[in-house]
Amino acid sequence: MTVDRIGSIDPIQPGKKTGRNSHVSPHEKADSIAFSSEAVEKGDLYRAMELVSSASDIREERIAELRQKINDPAYLNDTLLEATADRIMAVFGL
């Protein structure tokens, strides 16, 4: 049994070129990445969770102060409620 060489592995013959160009054509498109809407939403959610977890702890003294103000019947008046409603509407751009 004899084994013949496959292809041009002969050391006397030079190898053939693969036909690939060694330079980049200016007409080729650049690489790009596209994210799905689900991936963008998950990224936003992850970023929000990171912001919440890095936020400072709850300020108990401020909460106690606000509870005391809310329980005072003179604190909740029409002027305060209208100002609060206006600020909420401003946040939503209405």
MDAnalysis code that builds the backbone (N, CA, C; Angstrom):
import MDAnalysis as mda
import numpy as np

u = mda.Universe.empty(282, n_residues=94, atom_resindex=np.repeat(np.arange(94), 3), trajectory=True)
u.add_TopologyAttr("name", ["N", "CA", "C"] * 94)
u.add_TopologyAttr("resid", np.arange(1, 95))
u.add_TopologyAttr("resname", ["MET", "THR", "VAL", "ASP", "ARG", "ILE", "GLY", "SER", "ILE", "ASP", "PRO", "ILE", "GLN", "PRO", "GLY", "LYS", "LYS", "THR", "GLY", "ARG", "ASN", "SER", "HIS", "VAL", "SER", "PRO", "HIS", "GLU", "LYS", "ALA", "ASP", "SER", "ILE", "ALA", "PHE", "SER", "SER", "GLU", "ALA", "VAL", "GLU", "LYS", "GLY", "ASP", "LEU", "TYR", "ARG", "ALA", "MET", "GLU", "LEU", "VAL", "SER", "SER", "ALA", "SER", "ASP", "ILE", "ARG", "GLU", "GLU", "ARG", "ILE", "ALA", "GLU", "LEU", "ARG", "GLN", "LYS", "ILE", "ASN", "ASP", "PRO", "ALA", "TYR", "LEU", "ASN", "ASP", "THR", "LEU", "LEU", "GLU", "ALA", "THR", "ALA", "ASP", "ARG", "ILE", "MET", "ALA", "VAL", "PHE", "GLY", "LEU"])
u.atoms.positions = np.array([
    [0.832, -1.159, 0.000],
    [0.000, 0.000, 0.000],
    [0.890, 1.240, 0.000],
    [0.519, 2.184, -0.827],
    [1.260, 3.442, -0.884],
    [0.331, 4.595, -0.508],
    [0.897, 5.576, 0.118],
    [0.120, 6.760, 0.507],
    [0.625, 7.913, -0.330],
    [-0.253, 8.531, -1.095],
    [0.105, 9.688, -1.910],
    [-0.185, 10.971, -1.136],
    [0.590, 11.986, -1.445],
    [0.357, 13.279, -0.814],
    [-0.911, 13.913, -1.361],
    [-1.570, 14.670, -0.477],
    [-2.797, 15.357, -0.888],
    [-2.464, 16.833, -1.095],
    [-2.891, 17.380, -2.185],
    [-2.687, 18.798, -2.444],
    [-1.246, 19.122, -2.767],
    [-0.888, 20.388, -2.665],
    [0.475, 20.831, -3.019],
    [1.319, 20.994, -1.763],
    [1.636, 19.895, -1.158],
    [2.474, 19.908, 0.028],
    [3.925, 19.666, -0.369],
    [4.153, 19.496, -1.608],
    [5.496, 19.238, -2.112],
    [6.389, 20.436, -1.788],
    [7.528, 20.230, -1.135],
    [8.392, 21.352, -0.743],
    [9.030, 22.065, -1.929],
    [9.019, 21.472, -3.076],
    [9.641, 22.102, -4.248],
    [8.679, 23.092, -4.887],
    [7.386, 22.796, -4.897],
    [6.413, 23.693, -5.499],
    [5.966, 24.735, -4.472],
    [5.922, 25.989, -4.883],
    [5.434, 27.009, -3.940],
    [3.919, 26.855, -3.729],
    [3.470, 27.237, -2.566],
    [2.039, 27.148, -2.287],
    [1.261, 28.176, -3.081],
    [0.012, 27.871, -3.311],
    [-0.825, 28.793, -4.071],
    [-1.419, 29.835, -3.126],
    [-1.645, 31.021, -3.652],
    [-2.267, 32.076, -2.854],
    [-3.763, 31.787, -2.733],
    [-4.325, 32.239, -1.665],
    [-5.737, 31.962, -1.410],
    [-6.671, 32.874, -2.174],
    [-6.134, 33.922, -2.777],
    [-6.985, 34.827, -3.534],
    [-7.546, 35.962, -2.686],
    [-7.155, 36.054, -1.438],
    [-7.641, 37.117, -0.571],
    [-6.802, 38.370, -0.797],
    [-7.447, 39.489, -0.753],
    [-6.732, 40.761, -0.884],
    [-6.105, 41.127, 0.450],
    [-4.937, 41.729, 0.369],
    [-4.261, 42.118, 1.605],
    [-4.654, 43.519, 2.047],
    [-5.432, 44.251, 1.270],
    [-5.864, 45.596, 1.656],
    [-7.395, 45.623, 1.784],
    [-7.869, 46.604, 2.493],
    [-9.306, 46.737, 2.720],
    [-9.890, 47.620, 1.633],
    [-10.954, 47.174, 1.071],
    [-11.620, 47.938, 0.034],
    [-12.416, 49.078, 0.669],
    [-12.390, 50.265, 0.091],
    [-13.139, 51.377, 0.687],
    [-14.647, 51.200, 0.582],
    [-15.102, 50.252, -0.191],
    [-16.535, 50.038, -0.370],
    [-17.127, 49.074, 0.647],
    [-16.290, 48.477, 1.477],
    [-16.798, 47.522, 2.462],
    [-17.490, 48.270, 3.595],
    [-18.525, 47.672, 4.136],
    [-19.266, 48.281, 5.236],
    [-18.501, 48.100, 6.536],
    [-18.677, 49.051, 7.432],
    [-18.056, 48.954, 8.748],
    [-18.877, 48.012, 9.618],
    [-18.238, 47.442, 10.622],
    [-18.948, 46.576, 11.557],
    [-19.935, 47.392, 12.360],
    [-21.041, 46.786, 12.732],
    [-22.030, 47.490, 13.544],
    [-22.743, 46.494, 14.447],
    [-23.367, 47.047, 15.485],
    [-24.127, 46.245, 16.437],
    [-25.520, 46.831, 16.535],
    [-26.521, 45.981, 16.574],
    [-27.898, 46.429, 16.750],
    [-28.482, 45.699, 17.953],
    [-29.062, 46.457, 18.881],
    [-29.664, 45.876, 20.075],
    [-31.176, 45.798, 19.899],
    [-31.754, 44.716, 20.366],
    [-33.201, 44.583, 20.298],
    [-33.836, 45.506, 21.325],
    [-35.108, 45.801, 21.144],
    [-35.805, 46.671, 22.096],
    [-35.855, 46.020, 23.474],
    [-35.947, 44.703, 23.516],
    [-35.957, 43.996, 24.804],
    [-34.615, 44.171, 25.521],
    [-33.523, 44.109, 24.781],
    [-32.204, 44.290, 25.389],
    [-32.035, 45.714, 25.899],
    [-32.545, 46.689, 25.155],
    [-32.461, 48.087, 25.590],
    [-33.261, 48.287, 26.864],
    [-34.473, 47.710, 26.917],
    [-35.311, 47.837, 28.115],
    [-34.636, 47.186, 29.320],
    [-34.053, 46.014, 29.119],
    [-33.363, 45.343, 30.225],
    [-32.150, 46.141, 30.672],
    [-31.447, 46.755, 29.740],
    [-30.316, 47.607, 30.085],
    [-30.750, 48.817, 30.901],
    [-31.864, 49.435, 30.497],
    [-32.396, 50.575, 31.252],
    [-32.818, 50.149, 32.651],
    [-33.459, 48.995, 32.751],
    [-33.885, 48.488, 34.049],
    [-32.676, 48.191, 34.924],
    [-31.649, 47.597, 34.361],
    [-30.435, 47.306, 35.115],
    [-29.796, 48.599, 35.613],
    [-29.736, 49.606, 34.742],
    [-29.150, 50.892, 35.121],
    [-29.956, 51.545, 36.241],
    [-31.289, 51.461, 36.168],
    [-32.138, 52.018, 37.218],
    [-31.932, 51.283, 38.540],
    [-31.816, 49.962, 38.476],
    [-31.583, 49.182, 39.692],
    [-30.239, 49.544, 40.321],
    [-29.231, 49.768, 39.509],
    [-27.926, 50.173, 40.019],
    [-28.007, 51.535, 40.698],
    [-28.766, 52.465, 40.103],
    [-28.916, 53.787, 40.712],
    [-29.643, 53.699, 42.051],
    [-30.681, 52.875, 42.101],
    [-31.439, 52.726, 43.339],
    [-30.579, 52.078, 44.414],
    [-29.825, 51.071, 44.053],
    [-29.009, 50.384, 45.053],
    [-27.850, 51.250, 45.540],
    [-27.393, 52.195, 44.722],
    [-26.301, 53.061, 45.141],
    [-26.788, 54.326, 45.837],
    [-28.116, 54.526, 45.906],
    [-28.667, 55.718, 46.562],
    [-28.429, 55.630, 48.066],
    [-28.432, 56.807, 48.686],
    [-28.190, 56.842, 50.124],
    [-29.361, 56.196, 50.872],
    [-29.099, 55.838, 52.109],
    [-30.119, 55.194, 52.926],
    [-31.251, 56.161, 53.244],
    [-32.347, 55.613, 53.751],
    [-33.519, 56.407, 54.098],
    [-33.177, 57.311, 55.275],
    [-33.595, 58.566, 55.171],
    [-33.349, 59.518, 56.250],
    [-34.564, 59.503, 57.182],
    [-34.452, 58.770, 58.253],
    [-35.558, 58.574, 59.193],
    [-36.041, 59.890, 59.785],
    [-35.114, 60.805, 60.087],
    [-35.530, 62.073, 60.692],
    [-36.383, 62.902, 59.747],
    [-36.078, 62.851, 58.448],
    [-36.877, 63.595, 57.451],
    [-38.263, 62.974, 57.318],
    [-38.336, 61.653, 57.337],
    [-39.636, 60.963, 57.253],
    [-40.488, 61.299, 58.466],
    [-39.896, 61.308, 59.652],
    [-40.646, 61.645, 60.865],
    [-41.162, 63.075, 60.798],
    [-40.349, 63.999, 60.282],
    [-40.763, 65.398, 60.139],
    [-41.953, 65.522, 59.186],
    [-41.884, 64.818, 58.044],
    [-42.973, 64.881, 57.065],
    [-44.252, 64.238, 57.608],
    [-44.131, 63.150, 58.357],
    [-45.319, 62.525, 58.959],
    [-45.990, 63.482, 59.928],
    [-45.183, 64.207, 60.691],
    [-45.736, 65.166, 61.649],
    [-46.470, 66.281, 60.905],
    [-45.896, 66.769, 59.813],
    [-46.539, 67.826, 59.025],
    [-47.845, 67.339, 58.417],
    [-47.850, 66.128, 57.877],
    [-49.056, 65.591, 57.231],
    [-50.174, 65.385, 58.255],
    [-49.834, 64.968, 59.461],
    [-50.848, 64.754, 60.497],
    [-51.405, 66.058, 61.047],
    [-50.719, 67.178, 60.834],
    [-51.209, 68.485, 61.276],
    [-52.286, 68.946, 60.299],
    [-53.537, 69.180, 60.767],
    [-54.619, 69.568, 59.855],
    [-54.381, 70.922, 59.184],
    [-53.599, 71.791, 59.782],
    [-53.353, 73.104, 59.186],
    [-52.348, 73.017, 58.030],
    [-51.561, 71.964, 57.975],
    [-50.529, 71.841, 56.943],
    [-51.135, 71.551, 55.568],
    [-52.090, 70.649, 55.519],
    [-52.707, 70.286, 54.243],
    [-53.830, 71.263, 53.932],
    [-53.516, 72.287, 53.141],
    [-54.533, 73.242, 52.718],
    [-54.601, 73.253, 51.198],
    [-55.536, 73.999, 50.673],
    [-55.745, 74.014, 49.222],
    [-54.527, 74.557, 48.467],
    [-53.853, 75.541, 49.029],
    [-52.677, 76.114, 48.361],
    [-51.579, 75.069, 48.205],
    [-51.323, 74.329, 49.265],
    [-50.296, 73.280, 49.216],
    [-50.681, 72.179, 48.234],
    [-51.951, 71.770, 48.259],
    [-52.397, 70.715, 47.341],
    [-52.306, 71.157, 45.888],
    [-52.665, 72.404, 45.589],
    [-52.563, 72.905, 44.215],
    [-51.105, 72.998, 43.763],
    [-50.225, 73.440, 44.668],
    [-48.806, 73.527, 44.320],
    [-48.226, 72.139, 44.042],
    [-48.627, 71.160, 44.860],
    [-48.164, 69.784, 44.653],
    [-48.680, 69.235, 43.330],
    [-49.943, 69.477, 43.041],
    [-50.530, 69.006, 41.775],
    [-49.826, 69.655, 40.584],
    [-49.522, 70.951, 40.690],
    [-48.816, 71.645, 39.607],
    [-47.425, 71.057, 39.384],
    [-46.735, 70.707, 40.461],
    [-45.403, 70.121, 40.322],
    [-45.468, 68.736, 39.680],
    [-46.491, 67.967, 40.047],
    [-46.667, 66.636, 39.439],
    [-46.951, 66.775, 37.959],
    [-47.819, 67.715, 37.597],
    [-48.170, 67.933, 36.190],
    [-46.932, 68.400, 35.403],
    [-46.083, 69.219, 36.027],
    [-44.879, 69.707, 35.367],
    [-43.909, 68.580, 35.062],
    [-43.836, 67.613, 35.978],
    [-42.944, 66.474, 35.769],
    [-43.371, 65.686, 34.528],
    [-44.674, 65.546, 34.328],
    [-45.186, 64.801, 33.173],
    [-45.348, 65.672, 31.947],
    [-44.978, 66.940, 32.042],
    [-45.036, 67.835, 30.885],
    [-46.427, 68.223, 30.485],
    [-47.331, 68.225, 31.420],
    [-48.719, 68.597, 31.116],
    [-49.038, 69.987, 31.573],
])
